[in-house]
């Protein structure tokens, strides 16, 4: 067996097909409740909870404190869990509220024109739109305008490491001990109705938008490489358990050219292009994982037919992250969780190029004993 490795060494060895001392582990995302359980105190970690907290901080005037505590807690929770591949940041909500309607509800925008209202649910930790100003339904004309705007953005964008303070903080904090994924290469079609209609009626406009997004994002891999980050997470959700939201033909015509542009830029910078989406991706797998140049796939959910061994058999080159479904953690028994975690570890040991962990967000209602059982199996690796 190889000598003990750092988390970063373990991940790189696994992805490069070399020997490693144990299967590397990660966790795609944590709710505030689960992160607070890990840290033993209220944690500034999560998705909807953090977006709500940011709105509170902006309204009450403590945004700097919010940002500092968030950055510290996000880094500390991965340290406490001893993850090999870490998550360096969570989603933000960079909008200043114009009115606080009640404890959990804020209004944004122009109260006399284009406004919207967001409400937080403490039980689910969801922060969702519950009202907005009346206005015309968006049309394909809005898609055309978005394509024009993205083309202008692609020309103007000139990133430096200072555009990524969370990554800079993670690089300093972990000091080479853990693998940190870079960002900034995501390519996705918005899931609103007018965009899906445009894919059928005017695919060349959607393709123009995606190619412009890809060309903008090709400027990020060199910056990630400068930060010392070889793994870059991208992608964008476009599927459910029943498959993609649009046809394989639409994916081939619109998404594939953009993904190929991003992959080429990643390879030119000496980095790996990782793609993520929820759902069953088999209907577009040949384009997504074979023809696009994508190097890796994360958010692999067995509840959506994306089994580690099946994906590995179909695409032997692909680097994989996942294997444990957040649905199993949420709704399964401790025995279910242990069995799923051990099965994923077995595949990773046998098939290589795999980091094992929960495929998506560990939701707030997840039984704590289930989460603890998963982490015990991942660390003990029987």
N, C-alpha and C positions, 0 to 999 in steps of 0.2 A: 504494500500500500504506500501511496505517496506520503511525503511528510506533510504536517499540518500546513494549511494554506490560509492566506487572508481571504476574505470574501471576494474581493476583486480577482485575485489569482484563481480562485475556484471557478468563478463565472467564466473568465476568459479561457481557462483550460477546458471547461465543458463545451463552450461554443466553438472552440478550435479543434475539438475532437481528441484532446490530450487526456492523460490520466489525471484524476482528481482524488482528493482524500475522502470527500463525501459529496453527495448530490447537492448542488447549490440551491438555495431557497429564496423566495420573495413573496410579497403580498401586494396585489394590485391596488388595493385601497382600503382604508379603514373609516368607519363611521366614528363620530365623536365618542359615542358610548363605549365602543370597543377600545379606542385609543386611550380613553380615560381609565378603563380597566387595566390596560397595560402599564400606564404611568402611575396609577394610584392617586390621581388627581384629575381635575378638569383639564382636558387637553384641547388645545386650539388646532384640531385636526378634523377633517371631514369634508363633505361636499356642501349640501344644503345648509347645514349648521354654520359653516364658515362663511358662506355668502350672506346669510342673515347677520352673523356677527360683524362682518365688514360693514354692512349697512348701519348697524347700531353704532359702530365705532365712528363712521363718517358723520352720523347725525349728532353724536355726543362729543365729537372732537378729540378722539384718542386713536386715530388711524395709525400713527407711528408705533404706539404701544401694541396695537393689534398685529401689525406686520412683524415686529420683532418677536413677539411671543409665538406667533404662528410659525415663523421660520425655525425658532428654537425647538418647539414641540414636534414639528414634522421630522426634524433630524433626530431628535432624541428617541422618538418612538421606534424608528427603525434600528437604532442602536440598542435599545432595550430588548427588542425582539431578536437581535443578532441576525438580521437578514443579510444575505450576501449581495443581492441586487435590491437597491433601495428606491423608494419614491421620494424625490427631493422637493416636491411642491404639490399643492392641491389647487383646485379651481378658485378663482376670485370673482367678485362682482363689483367692478370699478365704476359704479354709478352713484352719484350723490343723491340721496332722497330729498324731495321737496316738501314732504309732509309725512309725519308719523301718525297713522290713523289709530292704531292701538299698539299694544305691546309687541305684537308679532306681525304687524302689517305696515308697509311703507308704500308711498306713491313716488314715482319718478317721472322725469320728463318735464314738459310744459303743461301746467294745470289748465291753461286756456286753449291748448291745441293737442299735441301728441303726448299723451301721458299713459302710464300703465301702473298697475298695483301688484305687489308681490306679498304673499303671506307665508309665514313659517309655521310648520307643524312640528312641535317638539317630540311627538311620539315617533314619527317616521324620519325626522330630520330633513324633510323636503322643504324647499323654498321655491314656490311656484307662482306663476302669474294667475291672478284670480279675477282681474278686470282690466280693461283698457279702453281708451277713447274710441268712439266709433269712427270708422273711416272706410275708404274703398278697399275692397279685397285686392291684394296684390295680384299682378298678372305677369305674363311673359315679358311685358315691357320692363318690369322691375328686374327680371333676370338679365335682360340686355344691359340695363344700367349697371347692374352688379358686375357684369363682365367688363364693361368699360372702366369701372372704378378699380377692379382688380388689376387690370393691365397697367393703369397709372401707378398703383401701389407697387407693382413688381419693379417698375423703373426706378422709383424713388427709394426703395428699401435698401439700407446700407448698415447691416447689424455689426456690432462689436461685442466682445464679452460683457461689457457693461450693460447691454440690453437684457442680460440674464442673471440678475443678482441672486436669485434663489440657487441657481447652479453654482455660481461662484462661492456662495456660502457653504454649499454641500461639499464642494471640492476641498475647501479649507477645513471644514469640520471633520470629514472622514479621512483626509490626508492619505489617500491611496489605499485605505483598508477595505473599502466596499466599492462595488461596481455602481456607477451612477449613470442612468440613461440621459442622453441629451434630448432636446425637444426642437420643435420648429419646422417639422417636415410633413405635418399632417395635410392630407388632401381628401376632401369629402364634399359631397353634394348635400346642400341643406335639405332637410326632410319635409319641408312645407309643401303643400299641395301644388302651388304654382311652379315649383322647381321640378316636381315629378311629372307634371304635365309638359313642361318644357323639354324634358328628356325624350318625350314621344313626339312632340310637335316641332321642336326646334333644337335638335341635339347638337347642332354645330355651335349654337350660342353657349350651351352648357359646357361643351368641350373647350370653347375659347376661355370661359371662366376658369375651368380646372387647370388648363395649361398655364394660364397666367398665374394662378395660385402656386402651381408647381415651380414656375420660373422664379417667383418671389422667394419660395422656400429653398431653392438651390443655393441661396446665399448663406444659409445657416450651417450646413455641414462643415465648411471650413472653420467656422467659429467654434463649433463643438469640438473639432479636432484640436484647435488651439487651447481649449479648456482641458484637453486630455481625455475626452469622452469618445469612445469608439462606438458604443451602442447608441442608436438614436431611435426614440419611440415616435411613431407617427400614426397614420391611419385615421379612422373616423367611422362611427357606427352607421351601418346601413342595412342591417339584417335582424331578423328575429328567429324564433325556433323553426318557423316554416320556411325560412330562406330569405334572400335579399328582397328589398322593397322594390327593386326594378329588375328588368330582365338581364340575362347574360349578354344579350346583344347590346343593350344600352351600356352595360359595364365595359364591354369591349370597345365600343365607339368613344365613350366619354372618359371613363376612369383610367383605362389602360395606358393611353398616351401620357397622361400626367404622371402616373406612377413610374413609368419608364424614365421620365425626365428626372424625377427625384432620386431614383435608384442610381442613375449614372452619376449624379452629383455626389451622392454619398460615397460611391466607390472611388471617384476621383479624389475625395478628401481622405480616403483610407478608413472610412466608417461603414457601419452596417445599417441598412434600412429595415426597421421593424415596423410591421403593420398590425393594427388591432381593430377589431370590430366585434361586437356581440353577435350571437346568432349562428345559424347554419350557413356556412359559406361554400359548401360543396358545389352548388350550381355555377359558381364563378371561380372555382379553385384553380383551374388550369391557367387562366389569365392572371389571377391575383398572386398565386404562389409560383407559377411556372414561367409565364411570359413577361412579367413586370420587372424582374430583376430584384424583387424584394428578398431580403436575406433572412428575415425572422418574422415570427407570428406570436403575439402575446394576447392575453384574454382568451385562452383556449378553454372552452366550456364543454365538458362531456355531456351536459344536459341538452346541448344543441347538436349532438352527433359529431362534435369535433374532438375525437379521441386522440390522445397522444400517439398511440401506436399506429393508428390508421393514417394520421397526418404524416408521421415519419415514413411510413411505407410508401405513401404517394409522392412525397417530396423529400428525398433523403438529404438534400442540401440544407433544408430549412432549420434554423435555430428556433427553439420553441420555449415558451414560458406559460405555465399553467398546470392544468390537470386536476385541480380540485374546484368544484363548482361552489359558488357562493350560495346557491340554492340548497345544496346539501348541508352546508354549515347552518343555514337558516332553518330548514325544515326537517333535516335528518336527525337520527339518533347519534349518540357518541360513537356507537359501533359503526354506523354508516360512515361517519367522518373518518374514523381510523382506517377503515377498509379502503376508502377512496384515496386517502393520503398514501397508504402503503402501496396500493396498486400503481399510483403515479410514480413513486420512488422506484419501484421495480422496473417500470418502463424506462425511466431515465438512466438507471444503472446499465441496463441492457442495450439501449438504443443510442445513448450519447446525445450531445448537443441540446440538452434539455435542462431548464431551470424549473423546479417544481414549486407551486404555490397556489393560492386561491386566485381564480381566474378573474374576478371582478370585485366590486365593493363588498366588504363585509358589512352587511346592513345592521341597523341599530337593534332589531329584534332578534339577532342571532344569540342563541343561548351561550352564555359565557363558558360553560363546560365544553361545548362543542369547539369553540375557538381554542381553548386551552388544550384540548385533546389533539387538535390538528398541529399546534405548535410543538407539543411534546413528541409526536411522531416524527415531525420534520427534523427536530434536533437530535432525537435518539437514533433515528434511521435504523430500525431493526433489520 
